[in-house]
């Protein structure tokens, strides 16, 4: 699991601007990672490095949005999202 000291700043700098990176709350991110790993999302780090803005949501908001994503994708949500990471975009819907 990713810890705050393990966040790869180089990858973040390649993908996001400094203002967005400064908004990272490592405790919040840790809670989100814990939730994702408990749900079998073994590629949580990839999601983080590609969709940082979602990880800036408060943990409770992220979980609510991810639970909606799970409902939309169904029982195979882990495999579907793993095969097509763009499905994470569904989390932006209300």
N, C-alpha and C positions, 0 to 999 in steps of 0.2 A: 504494500500500500504506500502511496505517496505521502511523505511527511513534509512539513513546511521547509525543512532544510534540504529536501531532495527535489524541490521544484526546479526544473531546468529552465533557468532564466534565458538562456540562449534560444531555446525553442520558442519561448513566449515572445521574446524580442523580434523573432523572425515573423511571427504571426500577428502580433498585436502592438498597439501603440503604448507608450510608457504610461499615459494617464489611466488606461484600462488596467494595466498590470499593477499599478499602485493601489488599486481598489481591492486587491485580493486580501481576503480575511482568512488566514491559514486555519484558524479554528473552525470556521464555517465550511471551508473546503474539506477539511478532515471529516466533518460530520457527513457531508454529502458523499465522500468516498466510502465511508463506512456503510451508508445506506445502499449505495450502488453495489458494493461487493456482497452485501447480504442478499441482494436481489440477483446475484449471479452475473453481474456485468463485469466480466474479467478485463474488459478493455476500457475501464473508466479513465485511465490516464490519457488514452488517445482522445476520448471525448473532451477531457479537460484542455488538452493542448490545441484542440480544434474548435472548441465552443466555449471559450473562457467566459464569455458574457453570461452564459447560463449558470456558471458556478459563482457568479457574483450575487445571484439572488440569495436572500436569506434561506437557510436550510429548509425551513417549513414550506416556503413558496416553491423551492426546487422540487421537493418531494411531492407536493400537490400536482405540479405540472408533470412530473415523471409518472405519477400514478395515472394521470389522464393518458399519457403516451402508452402506458402498458395496456390500458383498456382498449385504445384504438388498435394497437398492434396485435393484441390477443396473447394467448399462452406462449407463443413462440417469440415473444418480444425480444429476448436476448439475442437469438439467432438472426432475426430480421434486422435489428439495429446493428448487429455486428457485420452483417452482409452489406448494409446500406446505411452508413452513418448519417446521410442526409435526412433520414427519417427523424433525427433529433429536432429538426426544424418544427415538427408538430408541437413541440413544447412552447413555441411562441404563440400558439393559438390559445385563446381563452376558453 
